[in-house]
Amino acid sequence: MILSAVAALCLHGAQWFLTSSLMGNEDALGETQRQMVLAAFWVVATLVLWKISFPPSRLHALLMALCGALFITMAGNVAALVNYMIKGVTLTQELVSAFALYRGVKGLGELVLSIPTAVLLQGLALSRKSA
């Protein structure tokens, strides 16, 4: 299980670094590190849930992992909005609409990048060895 988490996080990091580099992000390594730490939360939580209750199917396991990724993405969006409020930014309707649009598209991208990670995670962690 630990090896599957490490492999999934390495894949996730490679995807984020490649994507950030291709998008012209000057701090691609920093973004990759941040995303790998966030991914570690849902990867570990998913493995714990699978250990507690073995998923009935591979699809169910994949959806559990993606729900964890969605939860972390939504928590990040809330944290970003709270960060704006702490900095004293006045939340107008236009700002909230632009924020929701930007974070929605970014969140969708984060979920798309989580799909291969979740597939690899469930493929390695739930592999059944023949007797």
C-alpha positions in Angstrom: 0.0 0.0 0.0 2.8 2.4 0.8 4.5 1.7 -2.5 1.2 2.4 -4.4 0.9 5.7 -2.6 4.5 6.7 -3.4 4.0 5.7 -7.1 0.8 7.5 -7.4 2.2 10.7 -5.9 5.3 10.5 -8.2 3.0 10.2 -11.2 0.9 13.1 -9.9 4.0 15.2 -9.4 5.3 14.5 -12.8 2.0 15.4 -14.4 1.8 18.7 -12.5 5.4 19.6 -13.3 4.9 18.9 -17.0 1.6 20.8 -17.0 2.9 23.8 -15.1 6.0 23.9 -17.3 4.0 23.8 -20.5 1.7 26.5 -19.2 4.6 28.8 -18.6 4.5 28.8 -14.8 7.7 30.3 -13.6 7.4 28.4 -10.3 6.5 25.0 -11.7 8.5 23.2 -9.1 6.9 25.1 -6.2 3.4 24.4 -7.7 4.3 20.7 -8.1 5.4 20.5 -4.5 2.2 22.2 -3.3 0.0 19.9 -5.4 1.8 16.8 -4.2 1.3 17.7 -0.6 -2.4 18.2 -1.3 -2.6 15.0 -3.2 -1.0 13.1 -0.3 -4.1 14.0 1.8 -6.6 12.3 -0.5 -4.3 9.5 -1.5 -3.7 8.5 2.2 -7.4 9.0 3.1 -8.5 6.8 0.2 -6.0 4.1 1.2 -7.4 4.2 4.8 -11.0 4.0 3.5 -10.0 1.0 1.3 -8.3 -0.7 4.2 -11.4 -0.2 6.5 -13.9 -1.3 3.8 -12.7 -3.0 0.7 -14.5 -1.5 -2.3 -16.9 -3.8 -4.1 -15.4 -2.9 -7.6 -12.6 -1.1 -9.3 -15.0 1.6 -10.5 -16.2 2.1 -7.0 -12.6 2.4 -5.8 -11.8 4.9 -8.5 -14.8 7.0 -7.7 -13.9 7.0 -4.0 -10.4 8.3 -4.9 -11.8 11.0 -7.2 -14.3 12.1 -4.5 -11.3 12.6 -2.2 -9.6 14.7 -4.8 -12.8 16.7 -5.3 -13.0 17.3 -1.6 -9.4 18.6 -1.4 -10.0 20.7 -4.4 -13.1 22.3 -2.9 -11.3 22.8 0.4 -8.5 24.6 -1.5 -11.1 26.9 -3.2 -12.6 27.8 0.2 -9.1 28.4 1.6 -8.3 30.7 -1.3 -11.5 32.7 -0.8 -10.9 33.0 3.0 -7.3 34.2 2.2 -8.7 37.0 0.1 -11.0 38.0 2.9 -8.2 37.9 5.5 -6.1 40.2 3.2 -9.0 42.7 3.4 -10.2 42.4 -0.2 -13.8 43.6 -0.5 -15.9 40.8 -2.0 -18.1 42.3 -4.7 -20.4 40.4 -7.0 -18.0 40.7 -9.9 -15.0 39.6 -7.9 -16.9 36.5 -6.6 -18.1 35.6 -10.1 -14.6 35.9 -11.6 -13.2 34.0 -8.6 -15.8 31.2 -9.0 -15.2 31.0 -12.8 -11.4 30.9 -12.4 -11.3 28.4 -9.5 -14.0 26.3 -11.2 -11.9 25.9 -14.3 -8.7 25.4 -12.3 -10.5 22.8 -10.1 -11.7 20.9 -13.2 -8.1 20.8 -14.4 -7.0 19.5 -11.0 -9.6 16.8 -11.1 -8.6 15.8 -14.7 -5.0 15.5 -13.5 -6.1 13.3 -10.6 -7.7 10.7 -12.8 -4.4 8.9 -13.9 -3.2 9.2 -10.3 -6.4 7.5 -9.0 -6.3 4.8 -11.6 -2.7 4.0 -10.8 -3.4 4.1 -7.0 -6.3 1.6 -7.2 -4.5 -0.5 -9.8 -1.5 -1.0 -7.5 -3.2 -0.9 -4.0 -6.0 -3.2 -4.9 -4.1 -5.7 -7.1 -5.1 -9.2 -6.2 -2.3 -11.8 -6.2 -3.2 -15.2 -7.6 -2.7 -18.0 -5.1 
